[in-house]
Amino acid sequence: MGTPRADGDSPAVTVGPLVVAKLGDAVTTVVGLAFVPGLVETNPAVRLAIHHAGVLLGVAVGTVLSVVVVVAVAEAGSAAVRRLAEDDWAPPLVRAVGYYPPAVVFCAAAANNAALIARVAA
């Protein structure tokens, strides 16, 4: 059964920023690909999905899959540490390390997309 989670040891605390960052990346990707001539998706898996399903559905599939993978890895790591570690601080740390770096990468991708769109729009 395990011990109850501390307030800071909740997936909601860490998954929220990840989802917001990935949505920012997804929205700016869709806008850029749909409205800016010459922009292309650099992620080969998402590019393949776009080729087969169109911009909106292809980016949506890539977005959902990337969030699911990050959540699965972060939560599996946190659960494993919870079983093995005697310290209460370890699982939240593993969760934070699993969620926050990808969120930063997604924010950077969204900022890059926005800059590309703004450069063309100016």
MOMOJO-V772848 format. One line per field, one symbol per residue. ss: DSSP state (h for helix, s for strand, l for the rest). phi: phi as a letter, one per 30 degrees, with the letter a starting at -180 (. if undefined). A space follows every 50 residues. Layout:
BEGIN
ss=???
phi=???
END
This chain:
BEGIN
ss=llllllllllhhhhhhhhhhhhhhhhhhhhhhhhhllllllllhhhhhhh hhhlhhhhhhhhhhhhhhhhhhhhhhhhhhhhhhllllhhhhhhhhhhhh hhhhhhhhhhhhhhhhhhhhhl
phi=.iddddedcbeddcdeddddddddddddddddddbcdjdbdcddddeddd edbjdddddddddddddddddddddddddddddcdccdddddddddddcd edddddddddddeddddddddd
END
